[in-house]
Amino acid sequence: MGTYKRILVAIDPTHEAQPALIRAAHLAKCCDGHLTLLVCIFDFSYEMTSMLSVDEREAMRNSIVTQRQAWLEQQARTYRDQGISVDTKVAWHNRPFEAIIEQAITGQHDVIVKSTHHHDKLKSVIFTPTDWHLLRKSPVPVLLVKEGNWPEQGKVLVAVNVAAEDEAHQTLNDHIIGHAKKLARAINGEIHLVNGYPGTPVNIAIELPDFDAHAYNESLKAHHQLRISELARQHDIDEQHCHVIEGLPEDVIPELAEELEAELVVLGTVGRTGFSAALIGNTAEHVIDSLECDLLAIKPEGFESPVKPE
């Protein structure tokens, strides 16, 4: 598994600050990578103006695209002056996530980098509909970043599931650790593994008075500790950096990330789409919604995006 060489940056033209561009440039320097800066724009009024001919509407669209391209080139020039290879693209598209995914596929990009923003009053990260679509449908890793720099020896927290016996989950564990390791090498980061495990079901403790809940919990924790230690050894990760904590993953992972002051959380997403995705959030989505640090979301190998390039 190589490093992130081809980096697609989703630029938000409505914000002056561009954390994604700063983070992507840092990653490009570490990996000797190439940046593609992409801006998606769309104005429905130009599509619906019946007073204008088709040629006139197209001319107006081209004018807007040209203006945005010039602005994007200004952004790129700063990083080219630093020796980073950069190209720019402007897409006229009413669904930004589709334009981003289409470019990621056709450009054979290794990662998509996009900014998130903090809600000032809630002091939490706000994920937009575009963010959620990318997390569910992008076939390449998605790195969602907040403002601030990655420090040297920053902590990279990898969420794994060591309880599952099926090959798919075990393969996904290996897959996301592989991505975390190559990113940690690039930024000189420190990898930690985390796994949450369920406590004793309340109904069992009530229905079976002789049931030893403490012994059950200790046995379950020991089993998870053994499995995560085996996984760490397989990937040459310090066993002191393995964390097995009682609780639901959506509680355990954000809390540990905050406790460790992790710069980045890496996890796998199943990519559920359609009606079920609109109504039922999976574990990864509950975790994501509670994070206050950068996030790298990885799809299982072989995942096929519902978005297909035209």
C-alpha positions as CSV (number, residue, x, y, z in Angstrom):
1,M,0.0,0.0,0.0
2,G,1.6,3.2,-1.2
3,T,1.4,6.8,0.1
4,Y,-1.2,9.4,-0.8
5,K,0.2,10.7,-4.0
6,R,-2.9,12.0,-5.8
7,I,-4.8,14.2,-3.5
8,L,-8.2,15.7,-4.4
9,V,-9.1,18.8,-2.4
10,A,-12.7,20.0,-2.3
11,I,-12.5,23.8,-2.0
12,D,-15.3,25.8,-0.4
13,P,-15.5,29.1,-2.2
14,T,-17.9,30.5,0.4
15,H,-15.2,30.5,3.2
16,E,-12.1,32.5,3.4
17,A,-10.2,29.9,5.4
18,Q,-9.4,26.7,3.6
19,P,-8.3,24.1,6.2
20,A,-8.6,21.3,3.7
21,L,-6.1,23.0,1.4
22,I,-3.7,23.6,4.2
23,R,-3.9,20.0,5.4
24,A,-3.7,18.6,1.8
25,A,-0.6,20.7,1.1
26,H,1.1,19.4,4.2
27,L,0.2,15.9,3.2
28,A,1.5,16.5,-0.3
29,K,4.9,17.8,1.1
30,C,5.2,14.7,3.2
31,C,4.3,12.3,0.4
32,D,5.7,14.2,-2.5
33,G,2.1,14.2,-3.8
34,H,0.1,16.1,-6.4
35,L,-2.9,18.3,-5.5
36,T,-6.0,18.8,-7.6
37,L,-8.2,21.7,-6.3
38,L,-11.8,21.3,-7.2
39,V,-14.6,23.9,-6.8
40,C,-18.2,22.9,-7.5
41,I,-20.6,25.7,-8.5
42,F,-24.2,25.9,-9.6
43,D,-26.8,28.6,-9.9
44,F,-30.3,27.4,-10.6
45,S,-31.4,30.8,-11.8
46,Y,-29.2,30.5,-14.9
47,E,-30.9,27.2,-15.8
48,M,-34.4,28.6,-15.4
49,T,-34.1,32.0,-17.0
50,S,-36.5,31.6,-20.0
51,M,-35.8,35.2,-21.2
52,L,-32.3,34.1,-22.3
53,S,-31.4,31.8,-25.1
54,V,-29.5,28.5,-24.6
55,D,-26.4,30.2,-26.0
56,E,-26.8,33.2,-23.7
57,R,-27.3,31.0,-20.6
58,E,-24.2,29.0,-21.6
59,A,-22.2,32.2,-22.0
60,M,-23.2,33.4,-18.5
61,R,-22.3,30.0,-17.0
62,N,-18.9,30.1,-18.8
63,S,-18.3,33.6,-17.4
64,I,-18.9,32.4,-13.8
65,V,-16.8,29.4,-14.3
66,T,-13.9,31.5,-15.7
67,Q,-14.1,33.9,-12.8
68,R,-14.0,31.0,-10.3
69,Q,-11.2,29.4,-12.2
70,A,-9.1,32.6,-11.9
71,W,-9.8,32.7,-8.2
72,L,-8.8,29.0,-7.8
73,E,-5.6,29.7,-9.7
74,Q,-4.7,32.4,-7.2
75,Q,-5.2,29.8,-4.4
76,A,-3.0,27.3,-6.3
77,R,-0.2,29.8,-7.0
78,T,0.7,30.1,-3.3
79,Y,1.4,26.3,-3.1
80,R,3.1,26.1,-6.4
81,D,5.6,28.7,-5.1
82,Q,6.3,26.2,-2.3
83,G,7.2,23.5,-4.8
84,I,4.0,21.6,-4.7
85,S,2.5,20.3,-7.9
86,V,-1.1,21.6,-8.2
87,D,-3.8,21.7,-10.9
88,T,-7.3,23.2,-10.7
89,K,-10.7,22.2,-11.9
90,V,-14.2,23.9,-11.7
91,A,-17.3,21.8,-12.1
92,W,-20.8,23.2,-12.8
93,H,-22.9,20.6,-10.9
94,N,-26.0,20.8,-8.8
95,R,-24.8,18.0,-6.6
96,P,-21.3,18.7,-5.3
97,F,-20.7,15.3,-3.8
98,E,-21.3,13.7,-7.2
99,A,-18.8,16.0,-8.9
100,I,-16.3,15.3,-6.2
101,I,-16.7,11.5,-6.4
102,E,-16.7,11.5,-10.3
103,Q,-13.4,13.5,-10.2
104,A,-11.9,11.1,-7.6
105,I,-12.7,8.1,-9.8
106,T,-11.7,9.5,-13.2
107,G,-8.6,11.1,-11.7
108,Q,-7.6,8.0,-9.8
109,H,-7.1,9.9,-6.7
110,D,-5.9,8.3,-3.5
111,V,-7.8,10.5,-1.0
112,I,-10.4,13.3,-0.9
113,V,-9.7,16.1,1.5
114,K,-12.6,18.4,2.6
115,S,-13.0,21.0,5.3
116,T,-15.5,20.7,8.1
117,H,-16.6,23.7,10.2
118,H,-17.3,24.3,13.9
119,H,-20.6,25.5,15.3
120,D,-19.4,28.4,17.4
121,K,-22.1,28.0,20.1
122,L,-22.1,24.2,20.3
123,K,-18.3,24.0,19.9
124,S,-18.7,20.9,17.8
125,V,-17.9,20.0,14.2
126,I,-20.8,20.4,11.8
127,F,-21.1,17.9,8.9
128,T,-23.0,19.1,5.9
129,P,-25.1,16.9,3.6
130,T,-22.2,16.8,1.1
131,D,-20.0,15.4,3.9
132,W,-22.4,12.6,4.6
133,H,-22.9,11.8,0.9
134,L,-19.1,11.5,0.5
135,L,-18.7,9.3,3.6
136,R,-21.4,7.0,2.4
137,K,-20.7,6.9,-1.3
138,S,-17.0,7.7,-2.0
139,P,-15.0,4.7,-3.1
140,V,-11.7,6.4,-2.0
141,P,-10.8,7.4,1.5
142,V,-12.3,10.7,2.7
143,L,-10.3,13.0,5.0
144,L,-12.6,15.6,6.8
145,V,-10.5,18.2,8.5
146,K,-11.0,21.0,11.0
147,E,-8.9,24.1,11.4
148,G,-5.4,23.8,13.0
149,N,-2.2,22.1,12.2
150,W,-1.1,18.5,12.7
151,P,1.7,18.5,15.2
152,E,4.8,16.2,15.1
153,Q,4.1,12.9,16.9
154,G,0.4,13.6,16.8
155,K,-1.9,10.7,17.8
156,V,-3.8,8.7,15.1
157,L,-6.6,6.7,16.7
158,V,-7.8,3.7,14.7
159,A,-11.2,2.2,15.5
160,V,-11.2,-1.6,15.1
161,N,-13.7,-4.3,15.7
162,V,-12.0,-7.4,17.2
163,A,-15.1,-9.1,18.3
164,A,-16.3,-10.0,14.9
165,E,-15.2,-13.4,13.7
166,D,-16.2,-13.0,10.0
167,E,-13.5,-12.5,7.4
168,A,-15.1,-9.3,6.1
169,H,-14.6,-7.5,9.4
170,Q,-11.1,-8.9,9.9
171,T,-10.1,-7.7,6.4
172,L,-11.6,-4.3,7.1
173,N,-9.5,-4.0,10.3
174,D,-6.4,-4.8,8.3
175,H,-7.4,-2.4,5.5
176,I,-8.0,0.6,7.8
177,I,-4.9,0.0,9.8
178,G,-2.9,-0.1,6.6
179,H,-4.3,3.3,5.6
180,A,-3.6,4.6,9.1
181,K,0.0,3.4,9.0
182,K,0.8,5.0,5.7
183,L,-0.7,8.3,6.9
184,A,1.0,8.1,10.2
185,R,4.4,7.5,8.5
186,A,3.8,10.5,6.3
187,I,3.0,12.9,9.1
188,N,5.2,11.2,11.7
189,G,2.2,10.3,13.8
190,E,1.7,7.8,16.6
191,I,-0.9,5.0,16.1
192,H,-3.3,3.9,18.8
193,L,-6.0,1.2,18.4
194,V,-9.4,1.3,20.2
195,N,-12.1,-1.3,20.6
196,G,-15.3,-0.9,22.6
197,Y,-17.1,-3.9,24.1
198,P,-20.6,-4.3,25.6
199,G,-21.1,-4.6,29.4
200,T,-23.2,-7.3,31.1
201,P,-26.8,-7.2,29.8
202,V,-29.0,-5.9,32.6
203,N,-31.7,-8.6,32.0
204,I,-29.2,-11.4,32.6
205,A,-28.1,-10.0,35.9
206,I,-31.7,-9.6,37.0
207,E,-33.0,-13.0,35.8
208,L,-30.0,-15.0,37.1
209,P,-29.2,-14.0,40.7
210,D,-26.1,-16.2,40.8
211,F,-24.7,-14.8,37.7
212,D,-21.3,-13.1,38.4
213,A,-21.5,-9.9,36.3
214,H,-18.0,-8.8,37.4
215,A,-16.4,-12.1,36.3
216,Y,-18.3,-12.0,33.0
217,N,-17.1,-8.4,32.3
218,E,-13.5,-9.3,33.2
219,S,-13.6,-12.3,30.9
220,L,-15.0,-10.4,28.1
221,K,-12.5,-7.6,28.5
222,A,-9.6,-10.1,28.6
223,H,-10.9,-11.7,25.3
224,H,-11.0,-8.4,23.6
225,Q,-7.6,-7.4,25.0
226,L,-6.1,-10.6,23.6
227,R,-7.6,-10.1,20.2
228,I,-6.5,-6.5,19.9
229,S,-3.0,-7.3,21.1
230,E,-2.8,-10.0,18.4
231,L,-3.9,-7.4,15.8
232,A,-1.3,-4.9,17.0
233,R,1.5,-7.5,16.8
234,Q,0.5,-8.4,13.2
235,H,0.9,-4.7,12.3
236,D,3.9,-3.8,14.4
237,I,2.0,-1.5,16.6
238,D,3.0,-0.9,20.2
239,E,0.7,-3.0,22.5
240,Q,0.8,-0.1,25.0
241,H,-1.2,1.8,22.4
242,C,-4.1,-0.6,22.5
243,H,-7.2,0.5,24.3
244,V,-10.1,-1.8,25.2
245,I,-12.9,0.0,26.9
246,E,-16.4,-1.0,28.1
247,G,-19.1,0.8,26.2
248,L,-20.7,1.5,22.9
249,P,-18.3,2.5,20.1
250,E,-20.2,5.7,19.5
251,D,-19.4,6.7,23.1
252,V,-15.9,5.1,23.6
253,I,-14.2,6.4,20.4
254,P,-15.0,10.1,20.7
255,E,-14.2,10.1,24.5
256,L,-10.9,8.4,24.0
257,A,-10.0,10.7,21.1
258,E,-10.6,13.7,23.3
259,E,-8.7,12.1,26.2
260,L,-5.7,11.3,24.0
261,E,-6.0,14.7,22.2
262,A,-5.9,12.7,19.0
263,E,-5.4,14.7,15.8
264,L,-7.1,12.1,13.6
265,V,-9.6,9.2,14.0
266,V,-9.5,6.5,11.3
267,L,-12.5,4.2,10.9
268,G,-14.3,2.0,8.4
269,T,-17.7,2.8,6.9
270,V,-20.1,0.4,5.3
271,G,-21.4,2.8,2.8
272,R,-25.1,2.2,3.3
273,T,-27.2,4.1,0.8
274,G,-30.8,4.6,-0.1
275,F,-33.8,4.6,2.2
276,S,-32.1,2.8,5.1
277,A,-29.2,5.4,5.1
278,A,-31.7,8.2,5.4
279,L,-33.4,6.7,8.5
280,I,-30.9,4.4,10.2
281,G,-27.4,5.7,11.1
282,N,-24.8,2.9,11.4
283,T,-22.3,2.9,14.2
284,A,-19.7,4.8,12.2
285,E,-22.1,7.6,11.6
286,H,-22.9,7.9,15.3
287,V,-19.2,8.1,16.0
288,I,-18.5,10.6,13.3
289,D,-21.2,13.0,14.6
290,S,-19.5,13.1,18.0
291,L,-15.9,13.7,16.9
292,E,-14.1,17.0,17.4
293,C,-11.0,16.1,15.5
294,D,-10.0,15.2,11.9
295,L,-11.6,12.0,10.4
296,L,-10.3,9.6,7.8
297,A,-13.2,7.3,6.6
298,I,-12.3,4.1,4.7
299,K,-14.5,1.9,2.7
300,P,-14.1,-1.9,2.5
301,E,-12.0,-3.2,-0.4
302,G,-14.2,-3.9,-3.4
303,F,-16.8,-1.2,-2.5
304,E,-18.5,0.2,-5.6
305,S,-19.9,3.7,-5.5
306,P,-23.4,4.3,-6.6
307,V,-22.0,7.4,-8.3
308,K,-20.7,6.6,-11.8
309,P,-18.7,9.0,-13.9
310,E,-20.5,10.0,-17.1
